[in-house]
Amino acid sequence: MAFRAEKVRLKNALRPGEVILASDLLSRIKQRPDLDRPPVLVVTDMCIYLIFSGRQREISRIDFDALGGVGRKTTGFGRELQLILDDGEVLTCVYHPRDRNGLTADLITERFFGRVVKDTTTEFPTDED
């Protein structure tokens, strides 16, 4: 896949030789109710990027080494991927309802657990909306 749009969005953030493996449009990130447009989750061979569009574009880079935990579950509202960073920060990504593949979640869980994990409900901390 070419990932032309992601390469343009990330042109100043990608490191030399870094390869984009997948991207998914998210519905929202629970901890960021201030976002007025759906964020994009991009997975490369080196890290994870979250692209926030809105009044000002913001790009967050998360190195795989900075992940302290990963959770994944399906709820009545859709699929969620929870990224727990080493510093304790939690990001809960809610996938867009039309996205049936969730390839980014597959790649992240595979990198973290050594295999693709579709549901980590027992490890997924309960959170209040």
DSSP file (Angstrom, degrees, kcal/mol; ACC not computed):
  #  RESIDUE AA STRUCTURE BP1 BP2  ACC     N-H-->O    O-->H-N    N-H-->O    O-->H-N    TCO  KAPPA ALPHA  PHI   PSI    X-CA   Y-CA   Z-CA
    1    1 A M              0   0    0      0, 0.0    19,-0.1     0, 0.0    21,-0.0   0.000 360.0 360.0 360.0 149.2    0.0    0.0    0.0
    2    2 A A        -     0   0    0      4,-0.0    18,-0.1     1,-0.0     5,-0.1   0.864 360.0-163.0 -84.4 -38.6    1.2    3.5   -0.8
    3    3 A F     >  +     0   0    0      3,-0.1     4,-2.3     1,-0.1     5,-0.2   0.886  24.4 163.4  53.9  42.9   -0.2    5.4    2.3
    4    4 A R  H  >  +     0   0    0      1,-0.2     4,-2.0     2,-0.2     5,-0.2   0.913  69.1  49.8 -58.7 -46.4    0.3    8.7    0.3
    5    5 A A  H  > S+     0   0    0      1,-0.2     4,-2.5     2,-0.2    -1,-0.2   0.908 111.9  48.2 -62.1 -41.8   -2.0   10.8    2.6
    6    6 A E  H  > S+     0   0    0      1,-0.2     4,-2.4     2,-0.2    -1,-0.2   0.889 108.8  53.6 -66.6 -38.3   -0.2    9.5    5.8
    7    7 A K  H  < S+     0   0    0     -4,-2.3     4,-0.2     2,-0.2    -1,-0.2   0.890 110.6  47.4 -62.9 -38.1    3.2   10.2    4.3
    8    8 A V  H >< S+     0   0    0     -4,-2.0     3,-1.1     1,-0.2     4,-0.2   0.937 113.7  47.0 -67.0 -46.5    2.2   13.8    3.6
    9    9 A R  H 3< S+     0   0    0     -4,-2.5     3,-0.3     1,-0.2    -2,-0.2   0.846 121.9  36.6 -63.0 -33.5    0.7   14.2    7.1
   10   10 A L  T >X S+     0   0    0     -4,-2.4     4,-2.6    -5,-0.2     3,-1.9   0.221  78.1 120.0-103.8  13.7    3.8   12.7    8.7
   11   11 A K  T <4 S+     0   0    0     -3,-1.1    -1,-0.2     1,-0.3    -2,-0.1   0.798  83.7  37.9 -56.6 -32.2    6.5   14.1    6.4
   12   12 A N  T 34 S+     0   0    0     -3,-0.3    -1,-0.3    -4,-0.2    -2,-0.1   0.511 119.3  49.2 -93.9  -4.7    8.3   16.0    9.1
   13   13 A A  T <4 S+     0   0    0     -3,-1.9    -2,-0.2     2,-0.1    -1,-0.1   0.754  84.2  95.5-104.2 -31.2    7.8   13.3   11.8
   14   14 A L  S  < S-     0   0    0     -4,-2.6     3,-0.1    -7,-0.2     6,-0.0  -0.360  70.2-131.7 -65.7 138.8    8.9   10.1   10.0
   15   15 A R    >   -     0   0    0      1,-0.1     3,-2.3    -2,-0.1    -1,-0.1  -0.559  40.5 -78.6 -84.7 155.2   12.5    9.0   10.6
   16   16 A P  T 3  S+     0   0    0      0, 0.0    -1,-0.1     0, 0.0     3,-0.1  -0.307 119.5  11.1 -55.3 129.8   14.7    8.0    7.7
   17   17 A G  T 3  S+     0   0    0      1,-0.3     2,-0.2    -3,-0.1    -3,-0.0   0.354  90.0 143.8  84.1  -5.8   13.9    4.5    6.5
   18   18 A E    <   -     0   0    0     -3,-2.3     2,-0.5    26,-0.1    -1,-0.3  -0.488  36.9-151.8 -70.8 134.5   10.7    4.3    8.6
   19   19 A V        -     0   0    0     -2,-0.2    26,-1.6    -3,-0.1     2,-0.4  -0.924  10.1-132.0-115.8 128.9    8.0    2.4    6.8
   20   20 A I  E     +A   44   0A   0     -2,-0.5    24,-0.3    24,-0.2     3,-0.1  -0.662  24.8 177.3 -77.3 126.4    4.2    2.9    7.3
   21   21 A L  E     -     0   0A   0     22,-2.9     2,-0.3    -2,-0.4    23,-0.2   0.781  59.7 -16.3 -99.0 -35.4    2.6   -0.5    7.8
   22   22 A A  E     -A   43   0A   0     21,-1.7    21,-2.8   -19,-0.0    -1,-0.4  -0.986  50.2-161.5-164.9 158.2   -1.1    0.4    8.4
   23   23 A S  E     -A   42   0A   0     -2,-0.3     2,-0.4    19,-0.2    19,-0.2  -0.990   6.7-170.4-147.0 147.7   -3.4    3.3    9.2
   24   24 A D  E     -A   41   0A   0     17,-2.4    17,-2.8    -2,-0.3     2,-0.5  -0.997  24.9-124.4-137.9 141.2   -7.0    3.5   10.5
   25   25 A L  E     -A   40   0A   0     -2,-0.4    71,-1.4    15,-0.2     2,-0.2  -0.733  32.7-150.2 -79.8 127.3   -9.5    6.3   10.9
   26   26 A L  E     -D   95   0B   0     13,-2.9    69,-0.3    -2,-0.5     3,-0.1  -0.640  16.7-141.0 -96.6 157.7  -10.6    6.4   14.5
   27   27 A S  E    S-     0   0B   0     67,-3.1     2,-0.3     1,-0.4    68,-0.2   0.887  75.5 -44.4 -78.6 -43.9  -14.0    7.6   15.7
   28   28 A R  E     -D   94   0B   0     66,-1.5    66,-2.9    10,-0.1     2,-0.5  -0.979  44.2-113.4-170.6 172.2  -12.5    9.3   18.8
   29   29 A I  E >   -D   93   0B   0      3,-0.4     3,-2.4    -2,-0.3    64,-0.2  -0.994  26.5-142.8-120.8 120.7  -10.0    9.0   21.6
   30   30 A K  T 3  S+     0   0    0     62,-2.2    -1,-0.1    -2,-0.5    63,-0.1   0.820  99.0  52.2 -55.1 -36.4  -11.8    9.0   25.0
   31   31 A Q  T 3  S+     0   0    0     61,-0.2    -1,-0.3     1,-0.2     3,-0.1   0.468 105.3  59.6 -81.9   0.0   -9.3   11.1   26.8
   32   32 A R    X   +     0   0    0     -3,-2.4     3,-1.5     1,-0.1    -3,-0.4  -0.541  51.9 153.8-126.4  66.8   -9.4   13.8   24.1
   33   33 A P  T 3   +     0   0    0      0, 0.0    -1,-0.1     0, 0.0    -2,-0.1   0.632  66.9  75.0 -68.4 -11.0  -13.0   15.1   24.0
   34   34 A D  T 3   +     0   0    0     -3,-0.1     2,-0.2     2,-0.0    -2,-0.0   0.617  69.3 108.6 -75.6 -13.1  -11.7   18.4   22.7
   35   35 A L    <   -     0   0    0     -3,-1.5    19,-0.1    -6,-0.2    -6,-0.0  -0.450  48.2-169.7 -70.6 133.9  -11.0   17.0   19.2
   36   36 A D  S    S+     0   0    0     17,-0.4    -1,-0.1    -2,-0.2    18,-0.1   0.458  71.5  45.3-102.4  -2.0  -13.4   18.3   16.5
   37   37 A R  S    S-     0   0    0     16,-0.6    16,-0.2     0, 0.0    -1,-0.1  -0.974  97.1 -91.7-136.2 152.3  -12.3   15.8   13.8
   38   38 A P        -     0   0    0      0, 0.0    15,-0.2     0, 0.0   -11,-0.1  -0.398  44.1-128.4 -63.9 133.9  -11.6   12.1   13.9
   39   39 A P        -     0   0    0      0, 0.0   -13,-2.9     0, 0.0     2,-0.4  -0.343  13.7-131.5 -77.0 163.9   -8.0   11.2   14.6
   40   40 A V  E     -AB  25  51A   0     11,-2.0    11,-2.8   -15,-0.2     2,-0.5  -0.968   9.6-150.6-118.7 133.1   -5.9    8.8   12.5
   41   41 A L  E     -AB  24  50A   0    -17,-2.8   -17,-2.4    -2,-0.4     2,-0.4  -0.912  16.8-174.0-103.8 124.5   -3.9    6.0   14.0
   42   42 A V  E     -AB  23  49A   0      7,-2.9     7,-3.2    -2,-0.5     2,-0.5  -0.969   8.5-161.0-122.9 132.9   -0.7    5.1   12.0
   43   43 A V  E     +AB  22  48A   0    -21,-2.8   -22,-2.9    -2,-0.4   -21,-1.7  -0.956  12.5 178.5-114.2 128.9    1.6    2.1   12.7
   44   44 A T  E     -A   20   0A   0      3,-2.9   -24,-0.2    -2,-0.5   -26,-0.1  -0.583  48.1 -96.3-113.5-178.5    5.1    2.0   11.3
   45   45 A D  S    S+     0   0    0    -26,-1.6   -25,-0.1    -2,-0.2     3,-0.1   0.598 124.0  34.7 -73.7  -9.3    7.9   -0.5   11.7
   46   46 A M  S    S-     0   0    0      1,-0.2    18,-1.0   -27,-0.2     2,-0.3   0.676 124.0 -21.9-115.3 -27.3    9.3    1.7   14.5
   47   47 A C  E     - C   0  63A   0     16,-0.2    -3,-2.9    17,-0.1     2,-0.4  -0.898  61.1 -87.9-164.9-172.5    6.4    3.3   16.4
   48   48 A I  E     -BC  43  62A   0     14,-2.7    14,-3.2    -2,-0.3     2,-0.4  -0.954  31.2-161.3-118.5 137.9    2.8    4.5   16.6
   49   49 A Y  E     -BC  42  61A   0     -7,-3.2    -7,-2.9    -2,-0.4     2,-0.5  -0.963   5.8-160.9-118.6 139.7    1.6    7.9   15.4
   50   50 A L  E     -BC  41  60A   0     10,-2.5    10,-2.7    -2,-0.4     2,-0.6  -0.988  10.5-159.3-114.4 123.4   -1.7    9.6   16.4
   51   51 A I  E     -BC  40  59A   0    -11,-2.8   -11,-2.0    -2,-0.5     2,-0.6  -0.910   5.4-168.2-107.4 116.7   -2.6   12.4   14.0
   52   52 A F  E     - C   0  58A   0      6,-3.4     6,-2.7    -2,-0.6     2,-0.3  -0.915   5.4-167.2-105.5 121.4   -5.1   14.9   15.5
   53   53 A S        +     0   0    0     -2,-0.6   -16,-0.6   -16,-0.2   -17,-0.4  -0.784  36.1  93.7-105.8 152.7   -6.6   17.3   13.0
   54   54 A G  S    S-     0   0    0     -2,-0.3     3,-0.1   -18,-0.1   -19,-0.1  -0.946  93.7 -18.7 165.7-144.2   -8.5   20.4   13.9
   55   55 A R  S    S+     0   0    0     -2,-0.3     2,-0.4     1,-0.2    -1,-0.1   0.912 140.2  18.9 -57.9 -41.1   -7.7   24.0   14.4
   56   56 A Q  S    S-     0   0    0     -3,-0.0     2,-0.3     2,-0.0    -1,-0.2  -0.999  87.8-122.3-129.6 134.5   -4.1   23.0   14.7
   57   57 A R        -     0   0    0     -2,-0.4     2,-0.4    -3,-0.1    -4,-0.2  -0.555  30.3-171.8 -74.5 136.5   -2.6   19.7   13.5
   58   58 A E  E     -C   52   0A   0     -6,-2.7    -6,-3.4    -2,-0.3     2,-0.5  -0.995   8.0-165.2-131.3 135.7   -1.0   17.7   16.3
   59   59 A I  E     -C   51   0A   0     -2,-0.4     2,-0.5    -8,-0.2    -8,-0.2  -0.985   3.1-165.5-124.0 125.8    1.1   14.6   15.8
   60   60 A S  E     -C   50   0A   0    -10,-2.7   -10,-2.5    -2,-0.5     2,-0.5  -0.934   5.6-156.3-111.0 132.6    2.0   12.3   18.7
   61   61 A R  E     -C   49   0A   0     -2,-0.5     2,-0.5   -12,-0.2   -12,-0.2  -0.911   7.2-171.6-107.6 132.1    4.6    9.7   18.4
   62   62 A I  E     -C   48   0A   0    -14,-3.2   -14,-2.7    -2,-0.5     2,-0.2  -0.964  15.1-144.8-124.4 112.5    4.6    6.6   20.7
   63   63 A D  E >   -C   47   0A   0     -2,-0.5     3,-1.6   -16,-0.2     4,-0.3  -0.490  20.9-123.4 -72.2 145.4    7.6    4.4   20.6
   64   64 A F  G >  S+     0   0    0    -18,-1.0     3,-1.4     1,-0.3    -1,-0.1   0.842 112.9  60.5 -58.1 -32.9    6.8    0.7   21.0
   65   65 A D  G 3  S+     0   0    0      1,-0.3    -1,-0.3     3,-0.0   -18,-0.1   0.722  96.6  61.3 -66.7 -20.3    9.3    0.7   23.9
   66   66 A A  G <  S+     0   0    0     -3,-1.6    20,-2.5    19,-0.1     2,-0.6   0.464  79.3 106.0 -86.5  -1.5    7.1    3.3   25.7
   67   67 A L  E <   +E   85   0B   0     -3,-1.4    18,-0.3    -4,-0.3     3,-0.1  -0.693  40.2 176.4 -82.8 122.1    4.1    0.9   25.8
   68   68 A G  E    S-     0   0B   0     16,-3.3     2,-0.3    -2,-0.6    17,-0.2   0.631  70.0  -7.3 -94.0 -17.9    3.5   -0.4   29.3
   69   69 A G  E     -E   84   0B   0     15,-1.8    15,-2.8     2,-0.0     2,-0.4  -0.969  55.0-150.5-171.1 158.2    0.4   -2.2   28.3
   70   70 A V  E     -E   83   0B   0     -2,-0.3     2,-0.3    13,-0.2    13,-0.2  -0.999  13.4-174.2-139.0 134.5   -2.1   -2.8   25.5
   71   71 A G  E     -E   82   0B   0     11,-2.6    11,-3.2    -2,-0.4     2,-0.3  -0.954   1.4-176.5-128.5 150.7   -5.8   -3.7   25.8
   72   72 A R  E     +E   81   0B   0     -2,-0.3    48,-3.6     9,-0.2     2,-0.3  -0.982  13.3 150.3-148.6 132.2   -8.3   -4.5   23.1
   73   73 A K  E     -E   80   0B   0      7,-2.0     7,-3.0    -2,-0.3     2,-0.5  -0.987  36.4-127.2-155.9 163.1  -12.1   -5.2   23.4
   74   74 A T  E     +E   79   0B   0     -2,-0.3     5,-0.2     5,-0.2     2,-0.2  -0.967  31.4 177.7-114.5 130.5  -15.3   -5.0   21.5
   75   75 A T  E >   -E   78   0B   0      3,-3.6     3,-1.2    -2,-0.5    -2,-0.0  -0.621  49.5 -91.0-119.5-179.2  -18.3   -3.3   23.2
   76   76 A G  T 3  S+     0   0    0      1,-0.2     3,-0.1    -2,-0.2    -2,-0.0   0.678 127.9  51.9 -65.6 -16.5  -21.8   -2.5   22.2
   77   77 A F  T 3  S-     0   0    0      1,-0.3     2,-0.3     0, 0.0    -1,-0.2   0.474 123.3 -86.6 -99.4  -4.2  -20.4    0.8   20.9
   78   78 A G  E <   -E   75   0B   0     -3,-1.2    -3,-3.6     2,-0.0    -1,-0.3  -0.894  62.9 -33.5 133.6-164.0  -17.7   -0.6   18.7
   79   79 A R  E     -E   74   0B   0     -2,-0.3    16,-2.5    16,-0.2     2,-0.4  -0.750  50.3-164.5-100.7 143.2  -14.1   -1.7   19.1
   80   80 A E  E     -EF  73  94B   0     -7,-3.0    -7,-2.0    -2,-0.3     2,-0.4  -0.957  11.8-164.1-129.3 145.8  -11.5   -0.2   21.4
   81   81 A L  E     -EF  72  93B   0     12,-2.5    12,-3.4    -2,-0.4     2,-0.5  -0.996  12.8-158.4-125.8 124.0   -7.8   -0.3   21.6
   82   82 A Q  E     -EF  71  92B   0    -11,-3.2   -11,-2.6    -2,-0.4     2,-0.6  -0.908   2.7-164.3-109.3 126.4   -6.2    0.9   24.9
   83   83 A L  E     -EF  70  91B   0      8,-3.1     8,-2.5    -2,-0.5     2,-0.6  -0.940   2.9-165.3-108.5 121.3   -2.6    2.1   24.9
   84   84 A I  E     -EF  69  90B   0    -15,-2.8   -16,-3.3    -2,-0.6   -15,-1.8  -0.933  13.0-150.2-109.7 116.7   -1.0    2.3   28.4
   85   85 A L  E >   -E   67   0B   0      4,-3.0     3,-2.3    -2,-0.6   -18,-0.2  -0.434  26.1-109.4 -86.4 159.5    2.2    4.3   28.3
   86   86 A D  T 3  S+     0   0    0    -20,-2.5   -19,-0.1     1,-0.3    -1,-0.1   0.803 118.4  58.1 -55.9 -32.0    5.1    3.8   30.7
   87   87 A D  T 3  S-     0   0    0    -21,-0.2    -1,-0.3     2,-0.1     3,-0.1   0.420 123.0-103.7 -82.3   3.2    4.4    7.1   32.4
   88   88 A G  S <  S+     0   0    0     -3,-2.3    -2,-0.1     1,-0.3     2,-0.1   0.265  74.3 141.6  95.7 -11.5    0.9    5.9   33.3
   89   89 A E        -     0   0    0     -5,-0.1    -4,-3.0     1,-0.0     2,-0.4  -0.407  36.9-153.8 -64.9 139.6   -1.0    7.9   30.6
   90   90 A V  E     - F   0  84B   0     -6,-0.2     2,-0.5    -3,-0.1    -6,-0.2  -0.965  12.2-171.8-120.3 131.8   -3.8    5.9   29.0
   91   91 A L  E     - F   0  83B   0     -8,-2.5    -8,-3.1    -2,-0.4     2,-0.7  -0.984   6.0-163.1-122.2 119.8   -5.2    6.5   25.5
   92   92 A T  E     - F   0  82B   0     -2,-0.5   -62,-2.2   -10,-0.2     2,-0.5  -0.896   8.7-159.5-106.6 109.4   -8.4    4.7   24.6
   93   93 A C  E     -DF  29  81B   0    -12,-3.4   -12,-2.5    -2,-0.7     2,-0.6  -0.762   1.2-157.7 -91.0 124.7   -8.8    4.6   20.8
   94   94 A V  E     -DF  28  80B   0    -66,-2.9   -67,-3.1    -2,-0.5   -66,-1.5  -0.916  19.7-132.5-104.2 119.0  -12.4    4.0   19.6
   95   95 A Y  E     -D   26   0B   0    -16,-2.5   -16,-0.2    -2,-0.6   -69,-0.2  -0.365  26.2 -98.3 -73.0 148.1  -12.4    2.7   16.0
   96   96 A H    >   -     0   0    0    -71,-1.4     3,-1.7     1,-0.1    -1,-0.1  -0.407  32.6-123.2 -61.6 136.6  -14.7    4.1   13.4
   97   97 A P  T 3  S+     0   0    0      0, 0.0    -1,-0.1     0, 0.0    -2,-0.1   0.785 110.1  55.4 -57.2 -28.5  -17.8    1.9   13.0
   98   98 A R  T 3  S+     0   0    0      2,-0.0     2,-0.9     1,-0.0    -2,-0.1   0.678  84.1  94.9 -78.9 -16.3  -17.1    1.4    9.3
   99   99 A D    <   +     0   0    0     -3,-1.7    -4,-0.0     1,-0.2    -1,-0.0  -0.659  44.6 167.4 -79.8 107.1  -13.6    0.1    9.9
  100  100 A R        +     0   0    0     -2,-0.9    -1,-0.2     1,-0.1    -2,-0.0   0.656  66.2  55.0 -93.0 -18.5  -14.0   -3.7   10.0
  101  101 A N        -     0   0    0      4,-0.0     5,-0.1     1,-0.0    -1,-0.1   0.940  66.7-167.1 -86.8 -49.6  -10.3   -4.7    9.8
  102  102 A G     >  +     0   0    0      3,-0.1     4,-2.0     1,-0.1     3,-0.3   0.899  21.0 164.8  60.6  41.3   -8.6   -2.9   12.7
  103  103 A L  H  > S+     0   0    0      1,-0.2     4,-2.5     2,-0.2     5,-0.2   0.847  70.0  57.7 -60.3 -34.9   -5.2   -3.7   11.1
  104  104 A T  H  > S+     0   0    0      1,-0.2     4,-2.4     2,-0.2    -1,-0.2   0.918 106.2  48.9 -63.0 -41.3   -3.5   -1.2   13.3
  105  105 A A  H  > S+     0   0    0     -3,-0.3     4,-2.6     2,-0.2     5,-0.3   0.895 110.1  52.3 -64.1 -39.8   -4.8   -3.0   16.4
  106  106 A D  H  X S+     0   0    0     -4,-2.0     4,-2.3     1,-0.2    -2,-0.2   0.938 111.8  45.7 -59.4 -47.3   -3.6   -6.3   15.0
  107  107 A L  H  X S+     0   0    0     -4,-2.5     4,-2.2     2,-0.2    -2,-0.2   0.892 113.8  48.3 -65.5 -40.3   -0.1   -4.9   14.4
  108  108 A I  H  X S+     0   0    0     -4,-2.4     4,-2.2     2,-0.2    -2,-0.2   0.930 114.1  44.9 -68.2 -45.3    0.1   -3.3   17.9
  109  109 A T  H  X S+     0   0    0     -4,-2.6     4,-3.4     1,-0.2     6,-0.6   0.887 112.8  52.4 -66.6 -36.5   -1.0   -6.3   19.8
  110  110 A E  H  X S+     0   0    0     -4,-2.3     4,-1.7    -5,-0.3    -1,-0.2   0.918 111.6  46.0 -63.6 -41.9    1.3   -8.6   17.7
  111  111 A R  H  < S+     0   0    0     -4,-2.2    -2,-0.2    -5,-0.2    -1,-0.2   0.887 120.2  39.9 -66.8 -38.5    4.2   -6.3   18.5
  112  112 A F  H  < S+     0   0    0     -4,-2.2    -2,-0.2    -5,-0.2    -3,-0.2   0.923 129.6  25.7 -79.3 -45.8    3.3   -6.2   22.2
  113  113 A F  H  < S-     0   0    0     -4,-3.4    -3,-0.2     2,-0.4    -2,-0.2   0.575 102.9-115.3 -97.0 -11.4    2.2   -9.8   22.9
  114  114 A G  S  < S+     0   0    0     -4,-1.7     2,-0.3    -5,-0.5    -4,-0.2   0.452  94.0  49.9  87.9  -0.2    4.2  -11.6   20.2
  115  115 A R  S    S-     0   0    0     -6,-0.6    -2,-0.4    -9,-0.1     2,-0.3  -0.967  99.9 -83.4-158.8 161.4    0.9  -12.6   18.5
  116  116 A V        -     0   0    0     -2,-0.3     2,-0.5    -6,-0.1   -10,-0.1  -0.580  42.6-167.1 -73.0 128.7   -2.3  -10.9   17.3
  117  117 A V        -     0   0    0     -2,-0.3     3,-0.1   -12,-0.3    -8,-0.1  -0.981  12.9-174.4-120.7 122.5   -4.7  -10.7   20.2
  118  118 A K  S    S+     0   0    0     -2,-0.5     2,-0.3     1,-0.3    -1,-0.1   0.726  74.1  23.3 -88.4 -23.6   -8.4   -9.8   19.4
  119  119 A D        +     0   0    0    -46,-0.1    -1,-0.3     1,-0.0   -46,-0.2  -0.947  45.4 168.9-149.8 123.0   -9.7   -9.4   22.9
  120  120 A T    >>  +     0   0    0    -48,-3.6     3,-2.0    -2,-0.3     4,-1.4  -0.178  29.1 144.2-119.7  37.5   -7.9   -8.7   26.2
  121  121 A T  T 34  +     0   0    0      1,-0.3     3,-0.3     2,-0.2    -1,-0.1   0.817  69.1  55.5 -51.4 -38.7  -11.0   -8.1   28.3
  122  122 A T  T 34 S+     0   0    0      1,-0.2    -1,-0.3    -3,-0.1    -2,-0.1   0.794 116.0  37.8 -67.6 -25.5   -9.5   -9.7   31.4
  123  123 A E  T <4 S+     0   0    0     -3,-2.0    -1,-0.2   -51,-0.1    -2,-0.2   0.560  92.1 103.0 -97.5 -11.2   -6.6   -7.2   31.2
  124  124 A F  S  < S-     0   0    0     -4,-1.4     3,-0.1    -3,-0.3   -53,-0.0  -0.627  73.7-130.3 -78.5 112.0   -8.6   -4.2   30.0
  125  125 A P        -     0   0    0      0, 0.0     2,-0.3     0, 0.0    -2,-0.1  -0.313  24.4-109.7 -61.8 143.7   -9.1   -1.9   33.0
  126  126 A T        -     0   0    0      1,-0.0     2,-0.4     2,-0.0     0, 0.0  -0.559  41.6-172.0 -73.5 136.1  -12.7   -0.7   33.5
  127  127 A D        -     0   0    0     -2,-0.3     2,-0.4    -3,-0.1    -3,-0.0  -0.969  20.1-130.1-133.3 149.0  -13.1    2.9   32.7
  128  128 A E              0   0    0     -2,-0.4    -2,-0.0     1,-0.1     0, 0.0  -0.781 360.0 360.0 -96.5 138.7  -15.9    5.3   33.2
  129  129 A D              0   0    0     -2,-0.4    -1,-0.1     0, 0.0    -2,-0.0   0.456 360.0 360.0 -84.9 360.0  -17.0    7.5   30.2
